[in-house]
Amino acid sequence: MRINRISLFSVPVRIGMELTRYVTSQSIDPALDLLVVKIETNGGLVGWGEVVSAPPYFLPELSAGAREGIRHVSPVVLGRDPRQVTAIFQDISAALRGHGNAKTCLEMALWDLAAKAHNVALVDLWGGRVSKSLPIYSLIRIGTREQTLAALEAERARGVSRFQIKVGAGEAHEDVTTIRMVQEMALPHERVWYDPNRAWLVDDAMRIISAVRHLSPMIENPCETYEECRIVAKRTGVPFMLDEVIDSPRRFLEAVHDGVLDAATVKTSCIGGIEATREAISLAKILRVPLRIDDYHGTGILAACFTHLAHTLPRNLAFGLYDFVRDDIFPLVKNPLPVTAGEVRLPDDCGPGLGVEVDETLLKAPVAVLEAP
């Protein structure tokens, strides 16, 4: 069995910047696309992967980099046995430094293909599921007190109990008001955290957190750099989650060592791909750090991959998964994983690989077809 073709499909998508500092700080609104990779073998098996590269003001990447990165490493993938995933990944890493968006997309398809070659679900190829189901989280749009409470109640009716609150788009005193308001509304069993999208200076963060420290809010990645976040964490003592500054498994380990990390968001494109994400999962198990596993955006393919990954975590280390199915930017998957009572679960009979059925009729002609000689 050999990999004989890699096809790349590009689907333009539009994702708003609502509720973040980027609404007012950007003069360039970059065109984004959903990159879908289809890997085929001479035996008829197909593996699927996808990535929506984040805007370059959010992560240091471009959509073109994902496409060209896959082109660049295709010679070390084509002609290979898809079951030899470790050897293939080693050659990809040797040939391409960085480019986590390219690696995320390509590695996802290779893992899907490898699991299908073994006729097992991907989670079983990774050692089997540890959690039976996983909580999802929702992003709440902040408005008036009445609007915020209504949004919370609507999500609570779906069984959701984990909420990410965007702050940092206005003045410091507005963020203080928002945190106080939502902390008062939160129920005892709920997890709520506040994400400024790296908008705060150290000075802002100190002023805001000092005003609400008695409420013990969890703050997500308040400042632009890891070093700034470390300063704030050390001086304030509130629960901390890091996100975009976790750019490698080594950084994850450093953050735990520095006492900065109470929980982490691992974005596959940011940390370096699916394999780097699995390394972070192994570290999280050893160091007992809860994880959110996601990426900038995606469809049911991405959601399935993250769900397989997160099912290898114990329940108490699975901080939450974003409900991509509800906010699907492109209905590419015919059988998206259902969310029930605020939980997502891999079906027992999810099928081999990722277990999703891709609707190829929605994809136009490929932007590139790479074939083995």
C-alpha positions as CSV (number, residue, x, y, z in Angstrom):
1,M,0.0,0.0,0.0
2,R,1.4,3.4,-1.0
3,I,0.3,7.0,-1.0
4,N,0.0,8.0,-4.6
5,R,-1.9,11.3,-4.6
6,I,-2.3,14.5,-2.5
7,S,-5.1,16.9,-3.6
8,L,-5.6,20.4,-2.1
9,F,-8.9,22.2,-2.1
10,S,-9.3,25.9,-1.1
11,V,-12.7,27.2,0.1
12,P,-13.0,31.0,0.8
13,V,-14.5,31.7,4.2
14,R,-15.3,34.7,6.2
15,I,-15.0,34.8,10.0
16,G,-15.8,37.9,11.9
17,M,-13.6,39.6,14.4
18,E,-16.4,40.5,16.8
19,L,-15.7,40.9,20.5
20,T,-11.9,41.2,20.1
21,R,-9.4,44.0,20.0
22,Y,-8.9,43.3,16.3
23,V,-12.1,45.0,15.3
24,T,-10.6,48.5,15.9
25,S,-6.8,47.8,15.6
26,Q,-6.6,46.4,12.0
27,S,-6.4,48.2,8.7
28,I,-6.1,45.0,6.7
29,D,-8.8,42.4,6.6
30,P,-7.1,39.4,5.1
31,A,-8.9,36.9,2.9
32,L,-9.1,33.5,4.6
33,D,-9.7,30.1,3.3
34,L,-10.5,26.6,4.4
35,L,-7.7,24.3,3.1
36,V,-8.8,20.7,2.7
37,V,-6.3,18.0,1.9
38,K,-7.2,14.6,0.5
39,I,-4.6,11.9,0.5
40,E,-5.2,8.7,-1.6
41,T,-3.5,5.4,-1.8
42,N,-3.2,2.9,-4.6
43,G,-5.4,0.6,-2.6
44,G,-8.3,3.1,-2.6
45,L,-8.1,4.4,0.9
46,V,-8.6,8.1,1.5
47,G,-7.5,10.4,4.4
48,W,-8.9,13.9,5.1
49,G,-7.5,16.9,6.8
50,E,-8.3,20.6,7.1
51,V,-7.1,23.9,8.5
52,V,-8.3,27.4,8.5
53,S,-5.1,29.4,8.8
54,A,-5.6,32.2,11.3
55,P,-5.2,35.8,10.2
56,P,-1.6,36.9,10.4
57,Y,-2.5,39.5,13.1
58,F,-3.6,36.6,15.3
59,L,-1.0,33.9,14.6
60,P,2.3,34.2,12.6
61,E,1.0,32.4,9.6
62,L,-0.5,32.9,6.1
63,S,-3.0,30.7,4.2
64,A,-0.5,30.5,1.4
65,G,2.0,29.1,3.8
66,A,-0.2,26.0,4.5
67,R,-0.6,25.3,0.8
68,E,3.1,25.8,-0.1
69,G,4.2,23.9,3.0
70,I,2.4,20.8,1.9
71,R,3.7,21.2,-1.6
72,H,7.2,21.5,-0.2
73,V,7.1,18.2,1.8
74,S,5.0,16.2,-0.6
75,P,8.1,14.4,-2.0
76,V,8.7,12.8,1.4
77,V,5.1,11.7,1.7
78,L,4.2,10.4,-1.8
79,G,5.1,6.8,-2.4
80,R,5.2,6.0,1.3
81,D,3.3,3.3,3.2
82,P,0.7,5.3,5.2
83,R,1.0,2.9,8.2
84,Q,4.6,4.2,8.8
85,V,3.4,7.5,10.2
86,T,6.3,8.0,12.6
87,A,8.9,7.7,9.9
88,I,6.8,10.0,7.6
89,F,6.4,12.7,10.4
90,Q,10.1,12.6,11.1
91,D,10.9,13.4,7.5
92,I,8.3,16.1,7.4
93,S,9.8,17.7,10.5
94,A,13.3,17.5,9.0
95,A,12.1,19.2,5.8
96,L,9.9,21.9,7.2
97,R,10.5,24.0,10.3
98,G,7.5,25.8,11.7
99,H,4.4,26.0,9.4
100,G,2.1,24.6,12.0
101,N,-0.9,25.2,9.7
102,A,0.5,23.1,6.9
103,K,1.5,20.3,9.4
104,T,-1.9,20.4,11.1
105,C,-3.7,19.8,7.8
106,L,-1.3,17.2,6.4
107,E,-0.8,15.3,9.6
108,M,-4.6,15.1,10.2
109,A,-5.1,13.5,6.8
110,L,-2.1,11.1,7.4
111,W,-3.5,10.0,10.8
112,D,-7.0,9.5,9.3
113,L,-5.4,7.4,6.5
114,A,-3.2,5.4,8.9
115,A,-6.2,4.5,11.1
116,K,-8.2,3.5,8.1
117,A,-5.3,1.3,6.9
118,H,-5.5,-0.5,10.3
119,N,-9.3,-0.5,10.1
120,V,-9.7,1.2,13.5
121,A,-11.0,4.5,14.8
122,L,-8.3,7.1,15.2
123,V,-8.8,7.2,19.0
124,D,-8.1,3.5,19.2
125,L,-4.9,3.8,17.1
126,W,-3.9,6.3,19.8
127,G,-4.5,3.8,22.6
128,G,-8.2,4.0,23.1
129,R,-10.6,6.4,24.7
130,V,-10.1,7.4,28.3
131,S,-13.1,9.8,28.6
132,K,-16.6,8.7,27.7
133,S,-17.7,12.2,26.7
134,L,-16.3,15.8,26.8
135,P,-17.8,19.2,27.8
136,I,-18.1,21.9,25.1
137,Y,-17.7,25.6,25.8
138,S,-19.5,28.6,24.4
139,L,-18.4,32.1,23.7
140,I,-20.8,34.7,25.2
141,R,-21.3,38.0,23.4
142,I,-21.2,40.7,26.0
143,G,-23.9,43.4,25.9
144,T,-26.1,44.8,28.6
145,R,-26.8,43.0,31.8
146,E,-30.1,41.7,30.3
147,Q,-28.5,40.6,27.0
148,T,-25.6,38.8,28.8
149,L,-27.9,37.0,31.1
150,A,-30.2,36.0,28.2
151,A,-27.1,34.6,26.3
152,L,-26.0,32.6,29.3
153,E,-29.5,31.2,29.9
154,A,-29.8,30.1,26.3
155,E,-26.5,28.2,26.5
156,R,-27.4,26.7,29.9
157,A,-30.6,25.4,28.3
158,R,-28.3,23.4,25.9
159,G,-26.5,22.0,28.9
160,V,-23.4,24.2,28.4
161,S,-21.5,25.0,31.6
162,R,-18.2,26.5,30.3
163,F,-18.0,30.0,28.9
164,Q,-15.3,32.1,27.3
165,I,-15.9,35.8,27.7
166,K,-14.2,38.2,25.4
167,V,-12.7,41.4,26.9
168,G,-10.0,43.8,25.9
169,A,-11.8,45.6,23.1
170,G,-12.5,48.7,25.1
171,E,-11.2,50.6,28.1
172,A,-9.8,48.9,31.3
173,H,-12.7,50.1,33.4
174,E,-15.2,48.4,31.0
175,D,-13.3,45.1,31.4
176,V,-13.6,45.4,35.2
177,T,-17.3,46.0,34.9
178,T,-17.7,43.0,32.6
179,I,-15.8,40.6,34.8
180,R,-17.7,41.7,37.9
181,M,-21.0,41.3,36.1
182,V,-20.3,37.8,34.7
183,Q,-18.7,36.5,37.9
184,E,-21.9,37.5,39.7
185,M,-24.0,35.7,37.1
186,A,-21.9,32.5,37.1
187,L,-23.4,29.4,38.8
188,P,-21.3,27.4,41.3
189,H,-20.7,24.5,38.9
190,E,-19.8,26.6,35.9
191,R,-16.3,27.4,34.5
192,V,-15.9,31.0,33.2
193,W,-12.8,32.6,31.9
194,Y,-11.9,36.0,30.3
195,D,-9.9,36.4,27.1
196,P,-8.4,39.7,26.1
197,N,-6.8,38.2,23.0
198,R,-3.4,39.5,24.2
199,A,-4.8,43.1,24.3
200,W,-3.6,44.2,27.7
201,L,-0.4,45.8,28.6
202,V,1.2,44.6,31.8
203,D,-0.1,47.9,33.3
204,D,-3.6,47.3,32.1
205,A,-3.6,43.7,33.4
206,M,-2.4,44.8,36.8
207,R,-5.1,47.5,37.1
208,I,-7.9,45.3,35.9
209,I,-7.0,42.1,37.9
210,S,-6.3,44.1,41.0
211,A,-9.8,45.4,40.9
212,V,-11.4,41.9,40.6
213,R,-8.8,39.7,42.3
214,H,-11.2,39.0,45.2
215,L,-13.5,37.3,42.6
216,S,-10.7,34.9,41.5
217,P,-11.4,35.1,37.8
218,M,-9.5,32.9,35.3
219,I,-7.7,35.1,32.8
220,E,-6.7,33.8,29.4
221,N,-3.5,35.0,27.7
222,P,-3.8,38.7,28.7
223,C,-0.6,40.1,27.1
224,E,1.2,39.9,23.8
225,T,4.2,37.9,24.9
226,Y,4.9,34.9,27.2
227,E,7.3,37.1,29.3
228,E,4.6,39.7,29.9
229,C,2.0,37.0,30.8
230,R,4.5,35.5,33.2
231,I,5.0,38.9,35.0
232,V,1.2,39.3,35.4
233,A,0.7,35.8,36.6
234,K,3.5,36.1,39.2
235,R,2.2,39.5,40.5
236,T,-1.5,38.8,40.6
237,G,-2.0,35.2,41.7
238,V,-5.3,34.7,39.9
239,P,-6.0,31.5,37.8
240,F,-4.2,31.6,34.4
241,M,-4.8,30.0,31.1
242,L,-2.4,30.5,28.2
243,D,-3.3,30.2,24.6
244,E,-1.5,31.7,21.6
245,V,1.9,32.0,23.4
246,I,2.0,28.2,23.8
247,D,3.9,27.9,20.5
248,S,5.7,24.6,21.2
249,P,5.6,21.6,23.6
250,R,8.8,23.1,25.1
251,R,7.0,26.4,25.9
252,F,4.1,24.4,27.5
253,L,6.7,22.7,29.8
254,E,8.4,26.0,30.5
255,A,5.1,27.7,31.5
256,V,4.3,24.8,34.0
257,H,7.8,25.1,35.4
258,D,7.4,28.9,35.8
259,G,4.1,28.4,37.7
260,V,2.2,30.4,35.0
261,L,-0.1,27.7,33.8
262,D,-3.3,26.5,35.5
263,A,-4.9,25.5,32.2
264,A,-3.8,25.7,28.6
265,T,-5.3,26.1,25.2
266,V,-3.4,24.1,22.6
267,K,-4.0,25.4,19.1
268,T,-2.6,22.8,16.7
269,S,-1.4,25.3,14.2
270,C,0.2,27.4,16.8
271,I,2.0,24.6,18.7
272,G,3.3,23.0,15.5
273,G,0.7,20.4,14.3
274,I,-1.0,17.3,15.4
275,E,2.1,15.5,16.6
276,A,3.2,18.5,18.7
277,T,-0.3,18.6,20.1
278,R,-0.1,14.9,21.1
279,E,3.3,15.7,22.8
280,A,1.5,18.4,24.8
281,I,-1.2,16.0,25.7
282,S,1.4,13.6,27.1
283,L,2.9,16.4,29.1
284,A,-0.5,17.4,30.4
285,K,-1.1,13.9,31.7
286,I,2.2,13.8,33.5
287,L,1.9,17.3,34.9
288,R,-1.9,17.2,35.4
289,V,-2.7,20.4,33.5
290,P,-6.2,20.7,32.0
291,L,-6.3,21.3,28.2
292,R,-8.5,22.9,25.6
293,I,-7.6,21.5,22.2
294,D,-8.6,23.5,19.2
295,D,-7.5,25.8,16.4
296,Y,-8.5,29.1,14.9
297,H,-11.6,27.6,13.2
298,G,-12.8,24.8,11.0
299,T,-15.6,22.3,10.1
300,G,-16.6,18.8,11.2
301,I,-13.3,17.3,10.1
302,L,-11.4,19.5,12.5
303,A,-14.0,18.9,15.2
304,A,-13.7,15.2,14.8
305,C,-9.9,15.3,15.1
306,F,-10.0,17.3,18.3
307,T,-12.6,15.1,19.7
308,H,-10.5,12.0,19.1
309,L,-7.5,13.8,20.6
310,A,-9.4,14.9,23.7
311,H,-10.9,11.5,24.3
312,T,-7.4,10.3,25.1
313,L,-7.4,12.6,28.1
314,P,-8.9,11.8,31.5
315,R,-12.1,13.7,32.1
316,N,-10.7,16.1,34.7
317,L,-8.0,17.2,32.2
318,A,-10.4,18.0,29.3
319,F,-11.2,21.6,29.9
320,G,-13.6,22.0,27.0
321,L,-14.0,21.8,23.2
322,Y,-15.4,24.5,21.0
323,D,-18.7,23.5,19.3
324,F,-17.6,23.8,15.7
325,V,-20.7,22.0,14.5
326,R,-23.0,24.7,15.8
327,D,-20.9,27.4,14.2
328,D,-20.0,25.5,11.0
329,I,-18.6,27.9,8.4
330,F,-19.0,25.3,5.7
331,P,-21.2,22.1,5.9
332,L,-18.4,19.8,4.6
333,V,-19.2,16.8,6.8
334,K,-22.4,14.8,6.3
335,N,-22.3,13.3,9.8
336,P,-20.9,15.9,12.2
337,L,-20.5,14.7,15.8
338,P,-23.6,15.5,17.8
339,V,-23.6,17.7,20.9
340,T,-26.1,16.5,23.6
341,A,-26.6,18.2,26.9
342,G,-23.4,20.2,26.6
343,E,-21.3,17.1,25.8
344,V,-19.7,15.7,22.7
345,R,-19.0,12.0,22.4
346,L,-17.4,9.7,19.8
347,P,-20.0,7.1,18.9
348,D,-18.9,3.5,19.7
349,D,-19.3,2.7,16.0
350,C,-17.7,5.9,14.7
351,G,-16.0,3.9,12.0
352,P,-12.3,3.8,11.0
353,G,-10.1,6.9,11.0
354,L,-11.8,10.2,11.9
355,G,-15.2,8.6,11.3
356,V,-16.5,11.5,9.2
357,E,-18.1,11.4,5.7
358,V,-16.9,14.3,3.6
359,D,-19.3,15.7,1.1
360,E,-17.0,16.0,-1.9
361,T,-19.7,17.6,-4.0
362,L,-19.2,20.8,-2.1
363,L,-15.5,21.0,-3.1
364,K,-14.6,22.6,-6.4
365,A,-11.6,21.7,-8.5
366,P,-8.5,21.2,-6.5
367,V,-5.9,24.0,-6.4
368,A,-3.2,21.5,-6.6
369,V,-2.8,17.7,-7.3
370,L,0.5,16.2,-6.3
371,E,1.2,12.6,-7.5
372,A,3.8,10.0,-7.0
373,P,6.2,9.5,-9.9
